Amino acid sequence: MDKIYPSAHALVAKTITANGCLLTDYLSGTVVFPQHFFSRNRIVAGLLDATIVIESAAKGGSLITADIANSLIRVVFAVPENPIDKNAK
């Protein structure tokens, strides 16, 4: 895993690999594209017993992960949206 995105998470990635593991569907040297996030969300949903959505935009990654988790017959929880936040769905 030679490309950590966002790069600000490089220290967190290093700490995780020292004490656990990081997973990816991609080979070293793969350029990061937003389309790759779906694959990441699929891995996250598949590893968890339950998904908790705290906040998400209408088409945000959290809802994509929740949909995937639901399709895998995993438990999905949602915190009610903040009624004054136009981005919370």
Steps between C-alpha positions, in 0.01 A plus 500: 500500500717777369225759451311620807209731423463756631872535567420664835409147619849360435594495870174325590563242225853440633367450854234259377748290303730483804216356709261343251443514128372714214297345218468604138370363172774679308861424408787721611539802276128531424394862464220597739168594337167582667350194329723285723311609811212263415742209528620631836142533623429141391797374704394700805139379481612140458732505800256650749218337694315833503523839330408824679433805285550818698468749215503489123411702197215358290752321276784475751737214562339418834168426330673294234668295774165464681332377178777245445480385863123465471537292183741272691235455772706698753342717768481870404434776753439867424515803725212739418605792285555849632194688369695824446787337304408507130769236423378241752272244341 
